[in-house]
Amino acid sequence: MHPWVSRLLAFGLLFATAARAQDKARCLQAAEAGQDLRDKGGLLAARAQFLECAAEHCPKVLREQCLHWRDDVEVRLPSIIVRLKDAAGQDVTGGSLVVDAHLPALEIRGNRVEVDPGAHLLHLQAPGHSPLDVNIVLRETEKNRWVDATVLSLAGPAVEPAASAPAAAVAVQQDPTPAAPFRWWSTGFGAGAVVGGAAFAGFGLSAQGDVNRLRTTCAPNCANSDVQAARNKELAANIALGTGLAAAAVAVYAFVLGH
């Protein structure tokens, strides 16, 4: 073999060995940086480091450990879902989100956004609406937290036509009028129910007294006139009861209509 060929092979072997050593060093640095970031609450940056040390060119033992650390960060990493609405409660499209002034802005399209745990300032914007800042505090493992925000239109709130105001006023003024007859009916029939109840009680007690007297004095040979008089009082009591109940029903119905 020519000496120059041997030297080239040796140089290539040396270069490959050095490259592998550099890769291994970068893998170790990424693993250490990921653990440090994770312990300080920077889960997003930690995940990126763990993905780097889990690459194929990293040692197998280290790669498996970094994958385990990445999975742990995935579980602990919180996320939010931002929903923009206008003053009428309708969804606002085309909005954007900036977290802690870190650009670029993220498009708000109903998807979840992963954010480190802790306090954050959300800057929300939508075309034709005033910007809005929202403060939130996220906790580890808090997934898909809804952030509802109402943004105001730059055109201002809609104004009702002036002609609609008198119509509403007229409607309010006219409301009590139809109810007046029903209130009179409620009062009148309520009084009739009271009278009917009193008549029922009077005739009923009188009839019961006559029946008791006839049973103790002349039964079963009492005069027909006395027996008929007691029956007439019972009939009057039943009529008074029926009349009172009917009046009470009408009074309740009129009271409901009057309100």
C-alpha positions in Angstrom: 0.0 0.0 0.0 1.3 3.4 -0.9 2.4 5.5 2.1 0.0 8.3 1.1 -2.9 5.9 1.1 -2.1 4.7 4.6 -1.8 8.3 5.8 -5.2 9.1 4.3 -6.8 6.1 5.9 -5.3 7.0 9.2 -6.4 10.6 8.9 -10.0 9.5 8.0 -10.1 7.1 11.0 -8.8 9.9 13.3 -11.4 12.3 11.9 -14.2 9.8 12.4 -13.1 9.1 15.9 -12.9 12.9 16.7 -16.4 13.4 15.2 -17.9 10.6 17.3 -16.3 12.1 20.4 -17.7 15.5 19.6 -21.2 14.0 19.0 -20.9 12.2 22.3 -19.9 15.4 24.1 -22.9 17.3 22.6 -25.2 14.5 23.7 -23.9 14.7 27.2 -24.2 18.5 27.2 -27.8 18.3 26.0 -28.7 15.8 28.7 -27.2 18.0 31.4 -28.8 21.2 30.0 -32.2 19.5 29.8 -32.1 18.4 33.4 -31.1 21.8 34.5 -33.9 23.5 32.5 -36.4 21.0 33.7 -35.6 21.6 37.4 -36.0 25.3 36.8 -39.4 25.0 35.3 -38.4 25.5 31.6 -40.1 22.4 30.4 -40.4 23.4 26.7 -36.6 24.1 26.4 -35.9 21.0 28.5 -37.9 18.8 26.1 -35.9 20.2 23.1 -32.6 19.2 24.9 -33.8 15.7 25.7 -34.8 15.2 22.1 -31.3 16.2 21.1 -29.6 13.7 23.4 -32.1 11.0 22.3 -30.8 11.2 18.7 -29.5 8.1 16.9 -25.9 9.2 17.1 -26.0 9.4 20.9 -24.9 6.5 23.1 -27.7 4.0 23.5 -27.8 4.1 27.3 -27.9 7.9 27.3 -30.5 7.9 24.5 -32.9 5.7 26.5 -32.5 7.9 29.5 -33.2 11.0 27.5 -36.4 9.5 26.1 -37.5 8.7 29.6 -36.9 12.3 30.7 -38.7 13.6 27.6 -41.8 11.5 28.4 -41.8 12.8 32.0 -41.6 16.4 30.7 -44.5 15.7 28.3 -46.7 14.7 31.2 -45.8 17.7 33.3 -46.0 20.3 30.5 -49.3 22.3 30.7 -51.3 23.7 27.8 -54.0 26.2 27.0 -56.7 26.7 24.4 -57.6 30.3 23.7 -61.1 31.3 22.6 -61.8 34.8 21.5 -65.4 36.2 21.6 -66.9 39.6 20.8 -69.3 41.6 23.1 -72.3 39.6 21.7 -70.7 36.3 22.6 -69.8 35.3 19.0 -66.5 33.7 18.1 -63.9 36.0 16.7 -61.7 34.5 13.9 -58.2 35.6 12.7 -56.8 36.2 16.2 -53.2 35.9 17.3 -51.5 35.1 20.6 -48.2 36.3 22.0 -47.0 34.6 25.2 -44.8 36.8 27.5 -43.8 39.0 24.5 -42.0 36.2 22.8 -42.4 36.5 19.1 -43.5 35.2 16.6 -47.2 35.4 17.3 -49.2 32.2 17.3 -52.4 32.0 15.3 -55.5 31.3 17.4 -57.4 28.5 15.6 -58.8 26.3 18.4 -55.7 24.2 18.9 -53.8 23.7 22.2 -50.7 25.7 22.9 -48.1 24.3 25.3 -46.7 26.7 27.8 -44.3 26.4 30.7 -45.8 26.2 34.2 -46.0 29.5 36.1 -47.3 33.1 35.5 -47.7 34.3 32.0 -49.0 37.4 30.1 -51.1 36.6 27.1 -51.3 39.3 24.5 -54.4 38.7 22.2 -55.2 40.5 19.0 -57.9 40.2 16.3 -58.5 42.3 13.2 -61.0 45.1 13.8 -60.9 44.6 17.6 -58.9 46.2 20.4 -55.9 44.2 21.8 -56.3 42.5 25.1 -53.8 41.3 27.7 -54.7 38.4 30.0 -52.7 37.2 33.0 -52.8 33.5 33.8 -51.0 31.1 36.2 -50.5 27.5 34.9 -49.7 24.5 37.0 -47.7 21.4 36.0 -49.9 18.7 34.3 -52.7 21.3 33.7 -53.8 20.2 30.2 -56.0 22.1 27.7 -57.0 24.9 30.1 -59.6 27.1 28.4 -58.8 30.8 28.2 -61.9 32.7 27.3 -61.3 36.4 26.3 -63.8 39.0 25.1 -62.3 41.6 22.6 -64.2 44.8 21.8 -64.8 46.0 18.3 -63.0 49.1 17.3 -66.3 50.3 15.6 -67.9 50.5 19.0 -71.1 48.8 20.3 -74.2 48.7 18.1 -76.8 51.5 18.9 -80.5 50.7 18.8 -82.6 52.8 16.4 -84.2 55.8 18.2 -87.6 54.9 16.9 -87.6 51.7 19.0 -87.6 53.5 22.3 -91.2 55.0 22.1 -92.6 51.6 21.1 -91.1 50.0 24.2 -92.4 52.8 26.4 -95.9 52.5 24.9 -95.8 48.7 25.5 -94.8 49.2 29.2 -97.6 51.8 29.7 -100.3 49.6 28.1 -99.4 46.5 30.1 -101.5 47.3 33.2 -104.7 48.1 31.3 -105.9 44.6 30.2 -105.2 43.3 33.7 -107.7 45.7 35.5 -111.0 43.8 34.7 -109.4 40.5 35.8 -108.4 42.1 39.1 -112.1 43.2 39.7 -113.3 39.8 38.8 -110.8 38.2 41.2 -112.0 40.5 44.0 -115.7 40.0 43.3 -115.6 36.2 42.9 -113.3 36.0 45.9 -116.0 37.7 48.0 -118.6 35.3 46.6 -116.5 32.4 47.6 -116.3 33.7 51.1 -120.1 34.2 51.3 -120.7 30.7 49.9 -118.4 29.2 52.5 -120.2 31.1 55.3 -123.6 30.0 53.9 -122.5 26.4 53.7 -121.3 26.5 57.3 -124.5 28.1 58.5 -127.0 25.9 56.7 -124.9 22.8 57.4 -124.7 23.4 61.1 -128.4 24.2 61.3 -129.4 21.1 59.4 -127.1 18.9 61.5 -128.7 20.4 64.7 -132.3 19.7 63.3 -131.3 16.1 62.4 -129.9 15.5 65.9 -133.0 16.9 67.6 -135.3 14.8 65.5 -133.3 11.6 66.2 -133.6 12.2 70.0 -137.2 13.4 70.2 -139.4 11.8 67.6 -137.6 9.4 65.3 -138.8 7.4 63.5 -142.3 9.0 63.8 -141.3 12.7 63.2 -143.6 15.0 61.3 -142.9 15.2 57.5 -142.7 18.9 57.7 -139.9 18.8 60.3 -138.0 16.2 58.3 -138.4 18.2 55.0 -137.2 21.3 56.7 -134.0 19.6 57.8 -133.5 18.2 54.2 -134.0 21.7 52.7 -131.3 23.1 55.0 -128.9 20.3 53.9 -129.8 21.1 50.2 -129.1 24.8 50.8 -125.8 23.9 52.4 -124.7 21.8 49.4 -125.8 24.5 47.0 -123.8 27.1 48.9 -120.8 24.9 49.0 -120.9 24.3 45.2 -121.4 28.0 44.6 -118.5 29.0 46.8 -116.1 26.5 45.2 -117.1 27.8 41.7 -116.6 31.4 42.8 -113.2 30.5 44.3 -112.1 28.8 41.1 -113.1 31.9 39.0 -111.4 34.2 41.5 -108.1 32.2 41.2 -108.3 32.2 37.4 -108.9 35.9 37.3 -106.1 36.6 39.7 -103.6 34.7 37.5 -104.7 36.5 34.4 -104.5 39.8 36.1 -100.8 39.2 36.9 
